[in-house]
Amino acid sequence: MEKYTAMLLSLVMVLVLLSGCGGSKTDGESASSGQVTTFTMNSTTPNATFDTPIGKIITEKTGVKFDYMTVVGGSDEATQKYDVWLASGDFPDVLAFSPASMAKYRDAGAIIPLEDLIDQYGPNIKKKFGKFYDLLRDPDGHIYSIFAPNLVEKIPDIQASFVVQYAVLKEAGYPEIKTLDQLHTILKDYVKKHPKLDGQDVIPFSSPDPARTYLNAPIAAQGQPDHGEFIIDKDQNVHLAATEPLTKDFYKFLNNLNKEGMLDKELFSLTWESFSAKAAQGRILSGFVPQWIMGGIENSLTAAGKFDQLYAKFPIHIQDGIEDHVNTITPTNSTNNWSITNKVKNPEKIIQFIDYFFTDKGQELTRWGIEGKHFEKVDGKRAVKPEYAKERAENPTVDAQEGYGSYSWFTFGNGSKLEDGDWATPVNPDTVEQLYNPATKEVLAKYGKQVWADFLPAPEYIPAYTWQLNAPSEYKGLWKKIEQVLYRGAPRVILAENDAQFESSWNELVTQLDQAGQKKAEDLWTKTWKNYLETYNKAVQSK
């Protein structure tokens, strides 16, 4: 009896010890023991939270959650904030930021190499990158950040960035708009008949911020891929887009609009927020608005029932005969690079967290949501539940409340497939058209199209965009000088009162950009680009 009593007491003690190890939900424990580790992370999304139905399941699966340190404003404000954090040493555990900001943290020793951690804890990361895995590496051979592979087979939701309001097209009889001159004509005719909307002056043409006006818009109007401030020629030489002859022609288009009172009077002081507010009123008739900015604007217009003020998306060129190379695919989506800072004591948990996103189940949860609530299987294929689709249409905030689409940092891309052969995201060639409202379908039908992507040429595969690469160290100082000259000189060109003043202002801008170091900047980037092409070719050919 004494023997069995002793054994019983020993068993009770073991159970007590086990319950003590597993019952307290403190940070730093593994997911397998039911504990949750909370890390800090930057976010540019107001009121971002992990406390959503989908976020809670991610935490259940990974044992990790995040508290967000919100950064307000646009990309410039975010960069400044990251610089302040770096200088003070008061930065979060994880940073998702641009390659340029990542390089600053890397050079300061504030982020850690990740390749050994990935070897041990990231099998799915390596699997999904496949032959492109070495593209994660910096020139020193280390991996300092992780981003998403681009596994897209078809781009179903791509759209051009020149936008024109439905009301303008309807008034003009739904004409083809392929050149800036054609756009100018229909805007001029429309404004004569409809100078105001809801008692306020309409704004025939605008764009969200100066960078879009001075660089991105003329690059797209030349049919070139979005290499930030650059255009790359057929010999792989990099050129600053601001002084290209066709950029001058684009500035002349803006100049003509301005002389006729059709250019946004606040064009040179706009931010994404102020632009979006005006566009959501329905006053902006056309402009250059990238897809990632347009989405929120059209949600607001739809919620307000302003369907005539929604926008068609056209590839519009400076002149006839320009070949369009805007529709491009790269092997990675390295716009937000996840880096782990040197303050983290258990970085393996973050790698395991990221690795979950590289699994098919992780992709399904973060892109499709919860089965039975957000999506269902129809004939063996994933489909958004009609009830949830209806709720989304009636309540634009429901996605944020559910966490639907809030954790898509490592998406394989719209138009990619999972191992079951089904689409990886709800935005795919089978569903894009279904997501359009009746007004959009009607406009597309007028042009004989089903989706906005139909206006674009077939996608081309390119190795990367320049803004995905680490900028040459000398370029940072040069760009500050170049940017100051551009942001000071371009408005003078665009706002010139007559042709003679336009020509003199343009020539002055070209001269000042040369004096600011344009040639050196182009040489640095040409060397960087060609070095990357060597790395890219070796990485691809060696697999």
N, C-alpha and C positions, 0 to 999 in steps of 0.2 A: 504493500500500500504506500509506504514511504517513497519507494522507487517511482511509482506512477504519479504520486503527488509532486515529486521533484520535476518529473518530466512535464507535467501540466503547467507548473510554475514557469519553467523554462520557455515553454511554448507561448505563454501569456506575455512574458518579457519580450520575446522576439516580435510578437504581433504589435506590442506597444511601440517598440523601436521602429518597426516598419511604418506604423501609422504616423509616427512623428516625422519620418523622412518624407512621406508623400502627402500629408494632409495640409500643410501650410503653403498657401499659394504666394510664395515670395519670388522676386526676380532672381534670375541666374540659374534656375533649375531646367532640366531637359524636358522636352515635350513629352517624352515617354513616361515621366513621373507625374504628368498632369500639371506641371508648373509653367508659368508664363514669364518670359523675359521681355521687358519693355525697353526699347531703345528710342532715342530721339532722332528726328530726321527733319530736314528742311521741306517746306512745301510752299508753292506759289498759289495754291488753291485756298481761298478764304473758307474758314470753318471746316477744313479737312479733318476727318476723324476716322479712327479705326473701329469706332463703336457703331457698326452697322451689321445687319444680318449676315452679309457676305464677309465682312471684316472679321466677325466673330468665328466663322467657320475656318477662315484662313489661319486664325490664331490657334484654333483647335488642332488643325492639321500640322502646324509648324512649331507651336509653342512660342511664337513671337508676335508682338504687337508694337506699334509705333505711337509715340506722342510727337505731334508735329510742331515745329518752330516755323511759323508762317512768315513768309517774305512777301510784302505787298509791292505793287507796281509792276513795271515791265522788265524786260531783260537787263536793261542798264541798271535799274534800281536793285535787281537781284544780284548782279555782279558786284555792285558796290557793297551790298550787305555781306556777301561772302568774303570780300576783301577785309571788311571790318572784323568779321569773325576770325579770320586767319591772323590778323594783326594782334587781336586780343587773346587768342587761344581759346575763346569761348564759342566753340562750334559744336554742332550736334554729333552724334555717334556715326550717322550715315549721311552722306551728301549725294543728292542726285543733281548734277549740274553739267554745264557745257564742258567740252574738251579744254577750252581755254582756262576756265576756272580750276578744272581738275589739275592742269599742269602747274598752276601756282601752288596748290596744296602739295602736289608731288615734290616740287622743287624745295619746298619748305620742310619736307619730311613729316607733313601732317597726316598723310594717308599711307596705308601699308600695302606692300606687295601681296597679291592674292593667288598667284599660281599654285603654291603649295597647298593652300586651303582648298582650291578648286580640285586639285588632284585627289585630295582625300575626301572632300565632302560635296563635290559638285559633279557627279557622273552625268547627270542629265544636261548640265551646261555644256560639257564637252561633247556629248552626243549630238545635241541639236546644232551646235556650231559646225561640227564636222570639219570639212576641209578648210573652213574659214576661221578655225579656232585661233590660229596664230595672229589673226588681225586684231585680237585683243591686246597684243603685246606692244609695249613702247619700244623705242629703239634700243634701250638698255636690256631688253629681253624680259623685263618684268611686266606683270599685268597689274595695273593700278585701278582699273574700273571695269565694271561689267555692264553691258547693255544688251539689247535684244538682237537676235539674228533675224534677218528678213527672209522668211520662208514662203513669201507670196508667189503663187503661180499666176495669178491674174489680179489686176488692181480694179476692184469693182466700184469703188466709191471715190476714185480720183476725180477732181474737178478743176477746171481752169480758174485762175484768180481774178480775171477781169469779170466784173459782175454788172448786170444791167437789170433794172427793176422791171417786173412783169408789166406794170402799168405803161411804161414807156414803150415796150415791145408791142403791146396791144394797140396803142394809139397809132403806131407806125405800120401796123399790119404784119407783124412778126417777120421783119426782114432778116436776111443773113447779115451778120456783122463780123467781118473778118479783118478790117483795118481800122486804125484810129480815125481816119477821115470819115469812114462810114458811121462810127460812133458819134463823132462830132456833129454830123448832120442830123441824126435822129434826136440827139439831145437838144440841139438848137430849136428844132421844130416843136418838140414837146414843151419846152419852157415857154415859148411864145403863147401856147394855149393854156398851160397850167403852171403859172409862176409861183403859186402858193399851195400849201397843203395844211389844212386845219389852221389857216390864218398865218402861217409862217412861210417864209421864203424857202423854196426847194433849193437843194444844192446839187447841181448837175454832176460834178465829179469831185471825188475825195479819195483819201487813203488813210490808213490808221496811224501812221507815224512817218517822220522824215525818211527813215531807212527804206521803207516801202516805196516812197516817192522817188528818191534819188537813185536807188540801186535795183531793188527787186522788180519793180514795175518795168523799167526799161530792159532789164535782162530778159524777163518773160516775153516782152513785146518783140524781142529779137529772136524768140524761139529757143532760147538757151536754157540748159539745166540750172537749177538754183544753187550756184556756188557762192552764195553770200554776196560779197562785193566784187566777185571776179567772173570773167569769161575765159574759158580755156579753148585755145584754137586747135586745129587738127594735128599740129605738131606737138601738142601737149605743153605749150607755153601758156603761162598764166598772165592775164591782162586785167588791169583795173577797169571795171565796166564803165566808170563815170566819164572816161574820156573817149569812149568808142564813138565813131561817127554816127551810128544809129541811136546812141543815147542822146546825142545832140538833137536828133530828129524828134525823139520822145519829149525832150524838154520844150521843143518848139510847139508841139501839140498842147502841152500844158500852158505855154505862153499865150497861144491863141485863145484857149479857153478863158484865161485870166483877163485878156483884153476885152472879151465879150461878157465879162461878169459871170462866167459859168464855173469858175474854180472856187473851191471852198476857201473862204477868206481866212480861216484858221488853220489852213493846211500845214503850215510850218511849226505849229505849236501843239498839234494834236497828240494825244496818247491813245493807247488802245481803249481805255475806259471812256474818254471823252468822245472819241469817234463812235464807239459802240452805242453810247447814249443817243447821239444824233441819228445814227442809222436805225435804232430801234423806234424812233419817232416816225420813220418812213420818209424822211426828208431827203436823204441822199439817193440820187437817181442812179448813179453808176460809180465805179471806182475800181481800184486794185485792192482786193481783200483776200488774203490767203484763207484757205479752207478752215484752218484751226481757229481763226478769228471769226469767220462768218457763222460758224455753228451756233454760238451763243446769241448772236444778233437775230438769226432766223428763228430761234426758239422764242425769243421775246416777241417778235412780230407775229408768230403763229399763235402764241398765247393771247395776244391782243386782237386776234381775228383780222389782222392786216395782210391778207393773202395777196392783194395786188402789189404790196410793197416788198414781197419776197423777190429773190434775185435769180436770174438766169446766169449761168457760168460759161463764158465763152473764151476760147483762145483768140485774142485780138493782137494783131501784129502791126508793126510800124508801117509796113508797106506790103503790097502783094508779092508773092513769090518767095517768102521767107520759109525755110524748112523748120518745122516745129520739132524740137528735141526736149520739150519740157517734161514729158511723161517718162520718168526714169525709175529704175529699181536698183537699189544698192544691196550688197550682201548683209549689211547690218543697219540697225536703227540707232546709231550712236548720237542721239541728240541729248538724252539725259543719261549721263554716265554715273552709275552707282559706285561710290568709293566708300571704304571703311576707314574712319579716322583712327589715329594712334591712341585714342583714349579708351577704345573698346577692349575689355579684358577677355571676352569670349567671342571673337570674330567668327568662329566656326558656326555659331548659331545663325548668323546673318547669311553665310554662304548656304547653309542648309535651307534657310527660308527662301532664298533666291532660287535654289535648285528645285524646290517644289513648283515654282512658277514655270519651270522648264519641262514639267511633266504634262502629259495630256490632261490629267485630272485637274492640275493647277490651271491650265489654259481654259478648260471647260468652265471651272468655277469663276475665274476672274473675267471671262468674256461673255459667257452665256448666263451665269448666275446659278441659282439653286434649282435643281430639277424638281418639277412639281409646283414651283412657285413662279419662277421666271421663264422657264422653258420646259418643253415636254418632248417626247420622242413620237414622231409621226412617220409611220412606215420605216421605222428604224433610223430616222434622221432627226437631228435636233431642230426644234422650231420654237420661236418665242411664243409663249402662251397668249392666246387672243385676249384673255382678261388683263394680262399685264401690258400688252400693247395698247389696249384701250386706256388703261390707267396712265400710261406714259403720255398718250396723246392729250389727255385731259389735265394732267398735272406735271409740268416740266421739271418739278423738283423731286419727283419720286425716285429717280435714278440715284441722286445723291443720298437720299434717305436710306435706300436699300444697299448702297455701295456698289450699284450696278455700273460697271465701267470705271470705278474709282481706283482700281488696283491693276491697271493694265500696263504697268511699267515694262513688262517683258513680253508683250504680245508678239506672236509670230507674224501678225499682220492680217488685215482683211484680205481675203482671197487665198489664204493658206489653208492647208488641210492637216488634220490630226491622223494618227496611225490607223484609226478606224475607217479612214476614207471620207469622213464627213468634214464639213467646213469648220475651221477653228473659231470663227466668230460669227455673230448674227449678221454682220455686214458682209455679204458675199454675193456672188453673181446671181444667186437664186432669190435673194431677198431685198436687194437695194431698191428696186422699183416698188416693192410692197410698202416700203417705209415712207414713200412720197405722199404728200397730201393731194387732193383732187386738183387744186390749182396748179401744182407743179406738173402733174401728169398731163394736164391740158396744154401747158406751154410746150412741154417736150413733144407732145403729139403734133403740134403745129410745125415742128422742125423734123418730124419723122424719126425721132430718137426715143429710146426707152430710159436711158440714164444719162447723167451729165458726162460720164466718162466717154460716151459715144462721140462727143465733139472732138476728142483728142486722138492723136495717132496711136498706133500700137506701142506698148511700153518698150523702152530700151534698157539694157543692162549696162550700168557703169560701175567702176570699182568703188567710188565713194564721192561724197561732196567735200569740198575743201573745208567747210566748217565742221566736219566730223574729225578732222585731223588736228593735231597739236600745232598751233601756229609757231613759226620760227621765233626764237626769243627776241631777236632784234626787231622783228616786225611789230611787236606790241607798241614800242615807242614811236615807230614810224606811223603806225595807223592812227595814233592820237593826233599827230600833226596833219595827216591826210584828212582825217575825219573833220577836224576843225576847219580846214580850208573848204572842204566839200559842203559842210553844213552852213558855212558863211557865204560861199560863192554861188551855190546852186539856186537859192532863192532869188539872187540878183539876176541870174539868167532867166529864170521862169517868170519873174515879175517885170522884166524889161518892158519899157513903154513903147518901143518901136523896134524895127528890124535892125537898125544900126546899133542900137544899145544892146540888143540881144547878141549880136556878133561880137561886139567888144567885150561884153561880160563873159561870154563863152571862152574867148581867147584868153582873157585874164584868168579864168578858172583853170584852164589847161596849163598855163604857165605856172601858176601858183602850186598846182598839184605836182608838177615836175620839180619845183623848188623844194617841196615838202618831202621829196624822196620817193616819188612814185616808181621810178625805174628800179631803184634798189629793192623796194617792196615786191615788185613783180619778179625780180631775179630770185629773191629769197623764196617766194612761193613756188616759182617754177622748179627750183631745186628740191623743195619739200615734196611737191607733187610727183616729180619724176622718181624720187627716192621711194615714195610710197608705192608707186606703180611697180617698182622692182620687188618690194616686199610682197605686194599683192600677187604678182605673177609667180614668185617663188612659193608662196603659201598654197596657191591653187594648184600649181603644177606638181608639187611634191606629194600631194595626197592621191 
